[in-house]
Amino acid sequence: MEKLTHQEEEAMLWIWHLGPCFVKDILAKYADPKPPYTTLASVIKNLERKKYVKAKRYGNTYEYTPLIEESDYKRTFMTGVVNNYFKNSYKEMVSFFAKDQKISANDLKDIIDMIEKEKE
């Protein structure tokens, strides 16, 4: 799975959210100032080239459908982050965010509760 650029990732997030959609549907979701239509269309063509979406032609426009699940993308690239920056240790990653005060003790307790509930 090829890593996405920031622009591609932003467009892909909207495609995952919308499901099958057209460039105009995605563009409507962007906050102002919106990117030019042609720029967004090029970004989405790159997503098609990278096999993240498939296109279905309707006249002179295309409907785009995701080929990769959002959860699969997150899993792949979060695993890479943990491997590359935290010595392949999720514990190291959580510790980093706790030390940097990006995650609170209450958040950690909630995470532990979620893990324990999934084990049941």
Residue pairs with C-beta under 8 A, 6 or more apart in sequence:
1 68
1 72
1 73
1 76
1 77
2 50
3 77
4 12
4 47
4 50
4 52
4 73
5 43
5 46
7 35
7 43
8 43
8 46
8 47
8 50
8 52
11 26
11 40
11 43
11 44
11 47
12 47
12 52
12 53
12 66
12 70
12 73
13 70
14 21
14 26
14 29
14 30
15 21
15 26
15 44
15 47
15 53
15 64
15 65
15 66
16 66
16 69
16 70
17 29
18 25
18 26
18 29
19 65
19 66
20 56
20 63
20 64
20 65
21 63
21 64
22 61
22 62
22 63
22 64
23 37
23 40
23 41
23 44
23 61
23 62
23 64
24 37
26 40
26 44
26 64
27 34
27 35
27 37
27 40
30 40
35 43
44 53
44 64
47 53
47 64
48 54
48 55
48 64
51 67
51 68
52 66
52 67
52 68
53 64
53 65
53 66
53 67
54 64
54 65
54 67
55 62
55 63
55 64
56 62
56 63
56 65
81 93
82 88
82 89
82 90
82 92
82 93
85 93
86 92
86 93
86 96
94 103
94 108
97 103
98 105
98 108
